[in-house]
Amino acid sequence: MKLHHYPRIPFFIAALYFSSFAVQAQTSDYTAEHEFTQNCEGPSVDADGSVYAVNYIMDGTIAKIPKRNKASIFLTLPKGSTGNGIRFGNATTFYVADFTGHNVLKVDVTNKQVSVHCNEPKMNQPNDLAITKKGHIFCSDPNWKEGTGQVWHVSPEGKARIVAPDMGTTNGIDVSPDEKTLYVNESVQRNVWAFDLAADGSLSNKRLLHKFSDGGMDGMRCDAKGNLYITRHGKGEVAVVSPEGKVIKTITTKGKSVSNICFGGKKGRTCYITLQDRGCLETFQAEAPGREWLMMKEFLGKK
């Protein structure tokens, strides 16, 4: 066999060439860049598959995105309110963490009416929400200046109580598929905690699920298998953590400031993520549908 001799490539050029593939994004754009403000957050998917995200064009708005690159203003929140996390409670209602108004807002999708589901002046800034099938809401509540935080339980009737005091900067939050575990992360401390969850919303048996050695954390969501999809703000990744606390996969994103995530699409396996540095949404495919996507199907009476 004849050997072919190719010109030598300097090591630093070769390293740069191959490293570019190592960090290649595994996501694609879902909306145009810089349509959202630096508070781009949310997101959540309705019964028809449209994505909702907050702070489109200007803070205080909520966008509806029925298709790729088709974002428009769905509604503007009342003066003094700015949205963060969004969660659907049923097919026609979603809730918004209003971090400037110290509220959990309730939105009727059919008539776009906004009402205050819960107002609690003692909240630092309602950040992200998780919700059970029966309408129990859990709200992360960080104090960024002090590096502390807590978790609130908001009853279906709108009554708030602290169920996890004395924590770090609480941020991403979600419920396991069997609704027996609540997960919450601490952005600055890089901890992901698990609690036993009772039917009345009480928490117990706090335990460390996973601790990251670097990077930040923001929103997170469970898939149907109980894996947590955690946005790594500043790291440009989404980490998939098993119920046992092991990182089983990492998805590289285009932007670095990944703020939140939700599941949607025809099979519930399309992940939509918000990027604060790029002011847009990106998307990728997961291996299992999202817990909330399946919950929406139950609301609609579908299997």
N, C-alpha and C positions, 0 to 999 in steps of 0.2 A: 504494500500500500504506500502510495506516495504521500509524503508529509508536506503540508503547506505551512509556510512561515509567514506569520502576520506581524505587522509592525507593533512594537511594544507600546502600551499605553501607560503613561505615568500613573503611579499608584493613587495619588490624590484625585486624579480625574476619574479613574475607575471607581474609587470609593464613592465619589459624588454621584456618578452615574447610577450605580446600583442602589445607593441610599434613597435616590429619588423614587424608586419603585417601592421601597420599604414604607415610605410615608404617604403613598398615593391614597387619596380619599376613596372610601368605599361607598360614598353617598352621591346623590345627584340633586340638583336644585329643584325645588318645588315652586318657589316664587322668585321674582326678580330681586336682585341684590339691592339693599338699602330702601326698600319700600316701608319697612318697619323701623321704629326708633330703636335706640340702644336698650330699651326695656322690652324688647321682643320676647314674649313668653306665651303661656297658654299650655300647650294647645290641647284641643279635644275634638272628637268626631261625633257628628249627629247620626241619626238613624238612616239618613240618605247617603252618608259617606262624606259630607262636606266637613272641612276642617275649620275650626274657629281658633283664632289667636288674638292676643291683645296688643294694643299700641301700634296700630297700623297708620302710617303717615304722621300721626301725632299721638302723644300720650292721652289716655282716656277713651280711646276707641276700641272696638272689637271688630275684627275682620272675619268675613266668611269666605272660604276658598273652596268652591265646588269642584274645581278642576285645576290642573297645573297652570300656573301663571294667570289665574283668574281671580285674584284677590280684590275685594272691595269692602267698603265700610258697611258692616251689618247694623251697628248702632253706636251711639256715643253715650258713655256713662254720665250720670248726674255730675254737676260741678263739684269738684273736690274729691272725686273718686278716680282711682287708677287701678286697672286690673293687673293681676299676676296669674295665678293658676286658675284653670277652668275645669269643672267636672260636671258631667251630665248626671242628673238624678233620675230621670226617666226620658222617654222619647221626646218630650216637649219642653223640658226644663233643664237649664244648666245653672250652676253656681259659680260665682267669681270671688276670688280672694281680692278684696279691695284694700291695698296696702297703705294708701294715703287716708282713707276714710275710716279705718279700723272696723270694716264691715265684712260680712259674707253676704254678697248680693245674690238675688234670685232673678233669673231672666226667663220669661215666657217666650219661647221661640216663635210661636204662632202669631203673637201680636207685638213682640219686641218690648213688652212692658218690663221695667226694672223695679224691683222692690228690695227693701232691706230684710233679709232673712234673719240676720243676727248683727247687732251692733254691740261691741264690747270695747269701751274706752281703755281698758287695761291691756289690750293687745298691743304689742310693740308695732308689728306690721304683719297682718295676715299674708302669708307668702304662697304656700301651695296647699292643695286640698286633696283628700282621699275620701271616698264615699262607699258605703255598703249598699246592698240591695234594698234594705229597709230605710235608707235615707239618713243613716248616722254619718255625720261629716267629721273628719279629723283635719285640723288646721295647724300647719307648722308656723311658728311665730318667733323668728330670730330677732335678737338685738345685736346688730352688727357692730355697733360702737363698743359694746361691752364684751363681745365674743360669747354671749350667752343666748339661751332660747328656751322654748317650752312647746308643748303640744296641747291644743285645746280640743275638746269634744263638743260638737254642736249637735244637739238633739234634733230629730225631725221637726220638732215644734219651734226650733230656733233658740233654745236655751244653751248658753255656753258655760263650760267648766274646764279648769285645767286638769289634765289627766297625766301629764308627764312634766313636772317642774324641774328646775335646776339642771338644764341640759346645756350643751354647746350651741353653736349657731344652727339651729334646726332648719332644714330646707326641704329636700325631697321627701315625699311621704306616699305610702300606698298600703293597701290591704292585700293579703294573700288570697288566692282563689277560693279557699275554703272559709275565708273570713275568720280564721282563728288566730291570725298573726297580723300585727301592724308593724310596718317597717318605717323608720325615719333616719335620715342621715344628717350629719353635722358637717357643714361645708369647710369651716376652718380647721376643725379637729380631725377631719377625714375619717370619721367613724360612721359605720352603718349599724344601727341598733335594731333589734327585734324585741317585740313585746307580745305576751299572750293577750289576746283580745276577747273580752267577754261580750255577751249579747247586749248589755246595757252601755257599752262603750268604755268600760273600765279597762285599765291596762295593768299588767303585772309581769313578773319574771323578766325584767329587763336584762338583755344579754347582748354582747358584742357579736355581730354577724361577720363583719369584715372591717379591716382598717387599711386604707391606702397609704403608701409611703410618700406619695407626692401628688401634686395637682389638686384641684378643687372638686367639689361636687355640687350639683344643683338638683333638678327634678329627676324623678325616677318612676317607673311603672312596672307592674308585674305582667308576665305572660301567663297563658293558661296552665303552664307546667310549674309555675311558682318561681321562675327565674326573674331576677330584678334587672331591668335595663336602666343603668345609672348614667346620667349625663355628666361628663367630667369637664366642668367649666374651667377654661384656661388651658386644658390639656388637649382639646380637640379630639375627644374620643367619647364613645359610649361603651361602658363596660357591662358585660353580662355576668351577673353573680348568681350562683345556684342557691337553693334554699339552705344548703350546707355551708355557704359562705365562701365558695371557691370561684375565682374568676375563670369562666369557661370560654369566654370569647371577648374580643375587643374590636369595635368598629371604628375606623378612622374617618373623621369628618373633614369637610373643607375648611370650615371656620374653626376657631379655637374656643370661642366663648359659647359653648353649647349650654342652653339654659333649661330646656325641658323637652318632653317626649310624650307621644301618645301613639296608639295603634289604630289602624283603620284599613281601608281597602276592601275589596270584594271578599277576601278570605280572612280578614283581620290580621294579616301578617305584614302589612305596610306600616313602617314606623315613620312618623313625621316629627322632626326635631326643629327647635327654634335656635337661631344663631344670633347672638346679640352684637357681635363684632361685624357681621355681614348684613344684619338687618333683614333676614329672610328665613325661609324654611328649607330644610334639606330632607331627603327621604332615603330609606333603604329597606330591604326586605329581611324580616325575621323568620325564624324557623317554626314558630308557633304563634297562634293568634293571641291578642292581648286579653287580659282578664276583663277589662271594661268593655271591650268590643263584644265579648260573649254575654256580658251583663245586659248590654243594649239589645241583643237578640232575644234575650229572655223577656225584656220589657215589651218587645214587639210580638211575643208569642211564637217565636221561631226557634227551631233547634239549631 
